[in-house]
């Protein structure tokens, strides 16, 4: 009976936990925030003017670390895929954002759920999970990086205006200019500072590369903390909402993500993108970023309960991670099957006819090779008896015959 290697088991479990750190952390934040809201609620109430102190610090650190990790050495490679790039940006910034108009008109209560659904439509693509999934799926990683950078920079400008247009006419309101300024200060500025430090201080690049996982876990941990404080501050309100309404939000987010995938897949086929580009665009153009969504919501306190607004975004993030992880797994299985089929085709036995032809071809090549080799060595083959004669023998025989004739 084979013994269980608990060391290997522990290593496997640890790796799984680290790989799924963000979704597990979000679920834990929901659980703790709803069952023991006091600490998170107290931290959430610390404010300086319009800014929640702890949340703002976390947001700034998240995007500063994103700036430090931002690589642009593959930009040229990504630009070559201009069709995929163009559709990806258009889909992320405009097409998927239009879905917010539809979702905001759904008969869903409370209204904070509808605002949360709209926010999750207008924000750009995911910051880290999308690129990670694209690389796992053997897609175009350079294109994924470029789409992430460009759309998140554009999204800082477009998201406030999209949101203002969507919820116009309702009892809630959004000051687009004020929201834009806050996003520029807490997202664009930290990203720019982080990227500048990376380019100016070369050892930082090596440090970031060496501690890539630690930085990713830190970023996710900061995001989880923001969600925990937001949920804790709204625990009593969330618990008062009927489970059926929350289940409806879950169903809506799953359907919306399915629509994004189907729409983007159709566009990729029309554009005739190659496999690597298709996988990249399909994943990134169908995902939405939770950090930016939570940041936007943190500045919408006048529009309603921020915890209720955050719930659809959290649900949407978890659902897209689960669905897209399944898609990537299916792709990898199909790739493995295709590779096995190619290997099997190469190893198929030859038919008798093919074998005979190959043997005849080999005999001809051997015969020609022997003749060439013999000539190069000063040897000739006598077809009558197979005896080999050297050049010297031939010269001697010729001279002898000449003497006899004289």
Secondary structure, 3 states (H helix, E strand, C coil): CCCCCHHHHHHHHHHHHHHCHHHHHHHHHHHHHHHCCHHHHHHHCCEECCEEHHHHHHHHHHHHHHHHCCCCCCHHHHHHCHHHHHHHHHHHHHHHHHHHHHHHCCCCCCHHHHHHHHHHHHCCCCCCHHHHHHHHCCCCHHHHHHHHHHHHHHHHHHHHHHHHHHCCCCCCCCCHHHHHHHHHHHHHHHHHHHHHHHHHCHHHHHHHHHCHHHHHHHHHHHHHHHHHHHHHHCHHHHHHCCHHHHHHHHHHHHHHHHHHHHHHHHHHHHCCCCHHHHHHHHHHCCCCCHHHHHHHHHCCHHHCCHHHHHHHHHHHHHHHHHHHHHHHHHHHHHHHHHHHHHHHHHCCCCCHHHHHHHHHHHHHHHHHHHHHHHHHCCEEECCCCCCEEEHHHHHHHHHHHHHHHC
